[in-house]
């Protein structure tokens, strides 16, 4: 992009405002509306770039556009437009008249901001975060360079390049699908550093780091060595702010220290409440509990991606006229040390190098190797990292077979380059297991999960979060194989370990409790399942809030359990309340809202209210066809529910048409021998039988039985 360039016959570039690792930002004029705007353009990669990495960068750029465009709040930068010009994606935003906090500190030559300004900035950012969090968005890279104060005093959050939507990954999903934490070291939460799960409380920790810096003039862990910064976040209590700035009000110090609690559950959870407390000042300071960090585990090894990482720019270190470092590239140095160890080192040479355990994992206190540029190539760790994220995107878009091939190749290459027990190798192997499960190849998935779990126990220990995550996945795999007792036992062991390591109400602990309840239900122990689902729903309401999708999901499982117990009237009441809540939170056409309405219809039928059940099923059919497509499994389930209701109402001819419609669609999509297709053919035969067409019904029953017998005996 060049000066005076006209983009899409509308946006004329006037002045380059800054350049970062990922793109350029220009001041531009919108020729259509006659207003000044900012245009951010994705910078092309160099001549040796990997196409997969390019796709990942473009996806991150699009993500920023999608996330920011979905928000409308005075504390969030407004996005006007997004498009592509000559193959270069661009993003059109409001042009901000102000300075980011890093520049404000730089202008003050490192002196902290006035106390009133600190409190005002804190309250405004907290209010903006409360808004984004309500919309299920976690920023994940909050830092001074991403917070701008306008000349009129308004504070805005910028750069959602690595933010993720809550309904995209769920509360307990992986950060990037790769186990890689993204962010900037001086402002990263402990859970980001150890590769754990990130939620809104991680943003609050980062906000605490930002407020600490603007209140004292330096970050809470002002160290040049990246390792020391990360260890500080993970293990070291921050120095009290009033030791650095005695005139700082006590309530503000307490608020910031509460945000910097090591454990997420010990921080203020709700950003809206945080904003109100800051505004109230001294009068409500007692409500902000400054939690002393505890139970840190000194010497716990930091994850592989920290090796060779530079600290990046602190707020004061940003040079004039530059953009903050690109969030997607800020931690790319995590692979540098791995390049120095192309295979696991052994014996004395291995020990002398400072490596302990898997290749690339350094003992605390050993010096970092000098970072050396490495030539790009198919086995370059950055290339593999890009391919890894591209494979994750394939899974998210339903191209699971392609993702499996990519993950398999990445795992083999990482095993050759980094070693078979390297955490990054294990992460790739675990993704192959996940893809196998998605493809219905549960036995193979189980084998891979078992092998990875054994390696993780050996390398990381039985209580490491990644070990426990693999154990949880293994429990799910056992359940899909029908080994329900083993699944229940494994899930319970993981839940107990997570309760001990993470806490009894940590979201991961509650997810494992849900898996226990699922296995109990499949075993027919619905009373036990109902009790456990109810316990999870109550805990999630306390920790996440009553409207959080995970809380609503647990309530759905409660309703389902009630129906299975024959308590359809109770189930109906719970389904109605849940439909109202999901409609309000997610919208009337959201798949989870429609799934809840489907459950309502099923229980109307169980109560003999078939006319109402038929009306509900038809409504859901139309909505699912529009939202998901006519051949989507959920749509076909609704068509089957229509057929069931028609049958109970004695309208067997109409029911036969619906059953045949479902069977034909399943045969077309899944194949003629798929179990769901065969179940639909059985439904069709039953309908023929009720219509007095016994010969046709008998022939159809016989064909289904032959196929099922062939599979039962191990035939093709």
TORGUMI-941225 format. One record per residue (C-alpha): residue in one letter; x, y, z. Coordinates in steps of 0.2 Angstrom, whole numbers, plus 5000, padded with zeros to 4 digits. Layout:
<pts>
aXYZ;...
</pts>
This chain:
<pts>
x500050005000;x500750174996;x500250354999;x498850434989;x498250254985;x496350234982;x495650074990;x494050004982;x493750174974;x493350244991;x494750255004;x496250375000;x497750335010;x498550505016;x499850465029;x500750315036;x500350315055;x501350165060;x501949995055;x501949835065;x502449655063;x500749615055;x500249765046;x500249955043;x499050085049;x498650235038;x497650395040;x496450405026;x494950495019;x493350415015;x492850494999;x491050435000;x490650515017;x492050645017;x492750595034;x494450545041;x494650365045;x496050245050;x496450105037;x497449945043;x498149845030;x498849665032;x500749675027;x501249535015;x502449405021;x504249395015;x504749284999;x505049135010;x503349135019;x502348975021;x500648975013;x499848905029;x500649035040;x499949165028;x498249095029;x498349095048;x498849285048;x497449325036;x496249235048;x496849325063;x496549485053;x494849435048;x494449385066;x494949565072;x493649635060;x492349515064;x492549535083;x492749725083;x491249745071;x490149645082;x490449775096;x489649945099;x490250035115;x491050195118;x492550105125;x492850005110;x493650055093;x492250065080;x492549965064;x491750045048;x492249925034;x493249765030;x493749705013;x495149655001;x496049754988;x497249674976;x497449524988;x497849625003;x496549625017;x496149795025;x495149855040;x494350035041;x494150105058;x493750265067;x495250385067;x495650405086;x496250585091;x497250535106;x498750435113;x498950255119;x499450235137;x501250185131;x501450345123;x500750445137;x502050355149;x503350395136;x502850575135;x503050585154;x504750505153;x504250355163;x503350455177;x501650385182;x500050465177;x499050575189;x498050475202;x496350535196;x496850485178;x497350315184;x495650285192;x494650365177;x495550255165;x495350095176;x493450135177;x493250165159;x494250005153;x493349905166;x491649955159;x492249915141;x492849745146;x491149715155;x490349745139;x491449635128;x491349495141;x489449505141;x489649465123;x490749315126;x492349405119;x493949395129;x495349515122;x496849415128;x498149545124;x497649695134;x499249815136;x499549995137;x499850005118;x498049935115;x497250065126;x497050245119;x496450395128;x495650525117;x495850715119;x494150725127;x494650595140;x493650445133;x494650285134;x494550155120;x495149975119;x495949935102;x496649785093;x495649625094;x496749525083;x496949375095;x495249395104;x494149245103;x492249235104;x491649135119;x490349035108;x491748995097;x492848905109;x491848895124;x492348935142;x493548795143;x494248775126;x495948795120;x496748965118;x497148935099;x496848755097;x498748735099;x499048745117;x500048905113;x499749055124;x499649225114;x499949385122;x501349505128;x502449445142;x502349605154;x500449595154;x500149405153;x499149315166;x499849155175;x498549045166;x499149115149;x500949075154;x500748895159;x499648865143;x498048845153;x496248905149;x495849085148;x494249175152;x493749355156;x494749355172;x496349345162;x495849505154;x495649575172;x497449515177;x498149605161;x497149765166;x497949745183;x499649745175;x499249895165;x498549995180;x500049945190;x501150025177;x500250185174;x500050205193;x501950175197;x502850205181;x503450025179;x502649855176;x502349735191;x503849635185;x505049755177;x506349635171;x507349625155;x507449435154;x505849355147;x506049205158;x506149305174;x504649405169;x503549245166;x504149175182;x503749335191;x501949325185;x501749145189;x502649135206;x503049305214;x501949425223;x502049595216;x502849735226;x501549845235;x501149995224;x501350115238;x503150065241;x503450145224;x502150285225;x501650325243;x500350445239;x499250315229;x497650295238;x497450125248;x495850075239;x496650095222;x498149985228;x497049855235;x496049855219;x497549825208;x498349695219;x496649605219;x496749605200;x498449525201;x497949375211;x498849225204;x497249115204;x495849175193;x494549125205;x495349245218;x495249395206;x493649505205;x492649405192;x491449535185;x492249685176;x490549785178;x490649765197;x492549815196;x492049975187;x490750015200;x491949985214;x493350095206;x492050235204;x491450225222;x493250245228;x493550245246;x491750215251;x491750035243;x493649995245;x493149865258;x492249765245;x493849745235;x494749605243;x496649615240;x497149425239;x498849375243;x499549255230;x499749085238;x500148905234;x501248945219;x502448805214;x504248865213;x505248785200;x503748725190;x504348715172;x503648845160;x502948785144;x504048755128;x503448915119;x504349025132;x506048975126;x507049105117;x505549225119;x506049415121;x505049525132;x504449635118;x504149815121;x503649875138;x502450025138;x503950145139;x504950055126;x503850085111;x504850205099;x504050355092;x502950335077;x502850145079;x501450025081;x501449905095;x502149725091;x500949625081;x500049515094;x500049365082;x501949375081;x502449435098;x502849265104;x503649195089;x505249175097;x504549025107;x505248915093;x507048985093;x507748875106;x506948725098;x507948755083;x509548735093;x508948555098;x508548465082;x508448305092;x508348265110;x510148275118;x510748125128;x511848085143;x513148205148;x513048315133;x511248335136;x511448375155;x512848495152;x511748595139;x510548645153;x509148545147;x508148435158;x506848315152;x506148335135;x507248425122;x507048615123;x506448615142;x507748715151;x508048715170;x507748875179;x509248975181;x510148915165;x510649045152;x509549065137;x510449025121;x510849165109;x509449185097;x510049145079;x509049165063;x508648995055;x508248975037;x506448935033;x505948765027;x504648635029;x505348575046;x505548755052;x504548765069;x503748925063;x503148835047;x502448695058;x501648815070;x500748895055;x500248735048;x499648685065;x498448835067;x497948805049;x497448625053;x496448695068;x495448805056;x495148655045;x494348565060;x493248725064;x492648725047;x492148545046;x493648485035;x494148355048;x494948225036;x496148365029;x496548415047;x496948235052;x498148225037;x498948385042;x499048345061;x499848175057;x501148245046;x501548385059;x501648265073;x502848155063;x503948305059;x503948375076;x504448195083;x505948195071;x506448375075;x506048405093;x505848225100;x504448105103;x504048165120;x504248355117;x502648445122;x502348515105;x502448345097;x501248275110;x500048425107;x500048375088;x499748195092;x498348235103;x497548335089;x497648185078;x496648085091;x495348225092;x495148225073;x494948035073;x493548045086;x492648175075;x492748055060;x492047915071;x493647815072;x493447805091;x494547655093;x496047735084;x495747895094;x495747795110;x497447715106;x498247885102;x497547965118;x498147825129;x499947835121;x499948025123;x499248015141;x500647895146;x501948015138;x501248165147;x501248085164;x503048035161;x503648205155;x502448325164;x501748235179;x500048165182;x499348335188;x499948445174;x498448535166;x498848465149;x498948285157;x497248305164;x496548375148;x497148225139;x496448105153;x494748195150;x494848165132;x495247985135;x493747965146;x492648045132;x493447925119;x493047775131;x491247825132;x491047835113;x491747655112;x490347595124;x491647565138;x490447665150;x491147595166;x492947635161;x492347805155;x491447845171;x492947795182;x494247885171;x493148045171;x492948035190;x494848015192;x495148175181;x493748275190;x494548225207;x496248275201;x495648445194;x494748485210;x496348455219;x497448555207;x496248685200;x494948695213;x493148615215;x492248745205;x493548775192;x492748765174;x493848615169;x493348525185;x491548555181;x491748495163;x492448335170;x491048315182;x489848335167;x490748185158;x490548085174;x488648125173;x488548085155;x489347915158;x488147885172;x486647925161;x487247805148;x487347675161;x485547705166;x486047795182;x484947945179;x484647995197;x486548005200;x486748095183;x485348225188;x486148255205;x487848285197;x487148395183;x486148495196;x487748525206;x488748585191;x487348705186;x487348785203;x489248795203;x489248875186;x487948995190;x489049055205;x490649055195;x490149105178;x488449185180;x486649115177;x486649165159;x488349095154;x488148965140;x489048825151;x487748855165;x486348845152;x487048685145;x487048605163;x485248655165;x484848575148;x485648405154;x484548415170;x483048435160;x483548285149;x483848185164;x482148225171;x481348165155;x482348005155;x481747975173;x479947985167;x479748155176;x479148235160;x478048375169;x479648435179;x480648425163;x479348525154;x479448665167;x481348665166;x481348665147;x480148815146;x481248915158;x482748865148;x482048915131;x481649085138;x483349115144;x484249045129;x483149145118;x483649305128;x485449265128;x485749175112;x484349215101;x482749115095;x483649035080;x485248985089;x485548795088;x485548775107;x483848865108;x483148755095;x483848595104;x483048655120;x481348675110;x481648495103;x481748435121;x480148525125;x479248435111;x479848265115;x479148285133;x477548355126;x477448185117;x477848085132;x476448175141;x475248125127;x475048305120;x475448255102;x474548395093;x475648525103;x477148405100;x476848405081;x476648595080;x478248615090;x479248495079;x478648575063;x479148745069;x480848685074;x481048595057;x480748755048;x481948855059;x483348715058;x483148705039;x483448895037;x484848905050;x485748735047;x485148665030;x483948535025;x485248385027;x485948435044;x485848295057;x484848415069;x483648455055;x483348265051;x483048235069;x481648365069;x480848285054;x480948115062;x480048195077;x478748265066;x478448085059;x478348015077;x476948135081;x476048095065;x476147915069;x475447935087;x474048035079;x473647895068;x474147985052;x475247845046;x475347895027;x475948065032;x477247985044;x477847865030;x478248015019;x479248095033;x480147935038;x480647905020;x481248085018;x482448065033;x483047895027;x483447965009;x484348115016;x485348005028;x485847875015;x486348025003;x487448105017;x488047955028;x487947805016;x486647665015;x487547565029;x487747695042;x486847655058;x485747815057;x485247765040;x484747595045;x483747655060;x482747765048;x482447615037;x481747525052;x480647675056;x480047665038;x479647475039;x478747505055;x477647625046;x477347515032;x476747375044;x475547495052;x474847535035;x474547345032;x475947335019;x476747185028;x477647115013;x478547275010;x478947295029;x479647125030;x480747145015;x481447305023;x481647235040;x482647085032;x483847205022;x484247305038;x484547145048;x485747075035;x486747235035;x486847245054;x487347055055;x488747085043;x489447225054;x489147125070;x490246985063;x491547105057;x491247105039;x491447245027;
</pts>
